[in-house]
Amino acid sequence: MIKYHISFDTIADSIDGKHPEVEVIDYQYGTDENIETVANREMVRLGETFKRNNVTITMPEIKFLYVKWRILATGEVLEDRVELATRLPEEMDGLYLHFIMRDQQLYLFLIDRRWDSKPRNWEPRESKYKSILGKIKIYEGHRYTQLYPEPPSSP
């Protein structure tokens, strides 16, 4: 069994950190056979939306993330499904999945929250994770890897 930490925060991840640009209408993650976590179905049925969530689940594997969101400025509704089977490392200890929506794009990040005993303002230790200062506000100072969409290759 693997422990997964999954989060989103439309307020903290907004441009000004106070006023969200999007609202989450629905979200699900799990496997095709077993959807482990879903948005509260009654809230979805009533048309209520979600500003943030942070859950920890233990399951053999997580194969997908589905998110449906609305851009508040235009009312446009979008949805996306990310296949995770080939994107996640085998070892997830100390790693968190965090997703944000910027306009019409869903982004999924793998956040490294393992403590390396260095102050946050030091350069990150050598690893495949990049520093995210100023990118994802609730995880500012941690290292991350963008899982989706596939980041452009460096020349």
C-alpha positions in Angstrom: 0.0 0.0 0.0 1.2 3.5 -0.8 0.3 6.7 1.0 -0.7 9.6 -1.3 -1.0 13.2 -0.3 -3.1 15.2 -2.7 -4.1 18.9 -2.5 -5.3 22.0 -4.2 -5.9 25.5 -3.0 -7.6 28.0 -5.4 -7.1 30.9 -3.0 -3.5 30.5 -2.0 -2.6 29.6 -5.6 -4.4 32.6 -7.1 -2.3 35.4 -8.6 -2.8 37.7 -5.5 -3.1 34.9 -3.0 -6.5 36.2 -1.9 -9.0 36.1 -4.8 -9.3 32.8 -6.8 -9.5 33.0 -10.6 -11.1 29.6 -10.8 -13.4 27.3 -8.8 -13.3 23.5 -8.7 -16.6 21.9 -9.7 -15.6 18.3 -9.3 -12.5 16.1 -8.8 -11.7 12.4 -8.5 -8.7 10.2 -8.2 -8.1 6.5 -8.0 -8.2 3.7 -10.5 -10.7 3.0 -13.2 -12.0 0.1 -11.0 -12.0 2.0 -7.7 -12.4 5.8 -7.4 -10.8 6.3 -4.0 -11.5 10.0 -3.4 -14.2 12.2 -5.0 -15.6 15.6 -4.3 -18.6 15.5 -2.0 -21.3 14.2 -4.3 -24.1 16.1 -2.6 -22.2 19.4 -3.0 -21.5 18.5 -6.7 -25.2 17.7 -7.2 -26.3 21.0 -5.7 -23.8 23.0 -7.8 -21.6 24.0 -4.9 -17.9 24.4 -5.6 -14.6 23.8 -3.8 -11.8 26.2 -2.9 -9.3 23.9 -1.3 -8.7 20.3 -0.2 -5.9 18.3 1.2 -6.3 14.6 1.7 -4.1 11.6 2.5 -5.2 8.3 1.2 -3.6 4.8 1.3 -4.2 2.5 -1.6 -2.2 0.1 -3.9 -1.8 2.7 -6.6 -3.4 5.8 -8.1 -3.9 5.8 -11.8 -5.7 9.0 -12.7 -6.6 12.5 -11.5 -9.8 14.1 -12.9 -10.6 17.8 -12.4 -13.5 20.0 -13.6 -13.2 23.7 -13.0 -14.8 27.0 -13.9 -12.9 30.2 -14.9 -14.7 32.9 -12.8 -14.0 35.8 -15.2 -15.7 34.1 -18.2 -17.8 31.3 -16.7 -16.1 28.8 -19.1 -16.2 25.2 -17.7 -13.2 22.9 -18.4 -12.2 19.4 -17.4 -9.1 17.3 -17.7 -8.0 13.8 -16.8 -4.3 13.0 -16.1 -3.2 9.5 -16.4 -0.7 8.9 -13.5 0.5 5.3 -13.9 3.7 6.3 -15.8 4.2 9.7 -14.2 4.6 8.8 -10.5 7.8 7.4 -8.8 7.5 4.1 -7.1 8.6 5.6 -3.8 6.2 8.4 -2.6 7.4 8.9 1.0 7.6 12.7 1.6 6.2 13.5 -1.8 2.9 15.3 -2.4 0.7 15.8 -5.4 -0.6 19.3 -5.8 -2.7 20.6 -8.7 -3.5 24.1 -9.8 -5.6 25.6 -12.7 -4.4 28.6 -14.6 -7.1 29.6 -17.1 -7.7 26.7 -19.4 -4.7 24.6 -18.2 -4.5 22.1 -15.4 -1.1 21.7 -13.8 0.0 18.8 -11.6 3.1 19.0 -9.5 5.0 16.4 -7.4 6.2 18.4 -4.3 9.3 17.2 -2.3 8.5 18.0 1.3 11.4 16.0 2.7 13.5 18.1 5.1 17.1 18.4 4.1 18.1 20.4 7.3 18.8 23.6 5.3 17.0 26.9 5.7 14.3 27.5 3.1 16.3 30.4 1.5 19.3 28.2 0.7 19.8 26.7 -2.7 18.1 23.3 -2.9 20.2 20.2 -2.6 21.2 18.4 -5.7 18.1 16.5 -6.9 15.7 16.2 -9.8 13.4 18.7 -8.0 13.5 22.4 -8.8 13.0 25.2 -6.4 9.5 26.7 -6.6 9.9 30.1 -5.0 7.0 32.2 -6.0 5.3 29.6 -8.1 2.9 27.6 -5.9 2.4 29.7 -2.9 1.4 27.1 -0.3 4.6 25.1 -1.1 6.9 28.1 -1.6 10.5 27.1 -0.9 10.0 23.4 -1.5 11.3 21.6 -4.5 9.0 20.2 -7.2 8.7 18.4 -10.5 6.0 19.3 -12.9 4.2 16.1 -13.9 1.5 17.6 -16.2 1.5 19.1 -18.7 4.9 17.7 -19.7 7.3 20.7 -19.2 9.2 21.9 -22.3 12.6 20.3 -22.7 15.7 22.4 -21.9 17.8 23.2 -25.0 
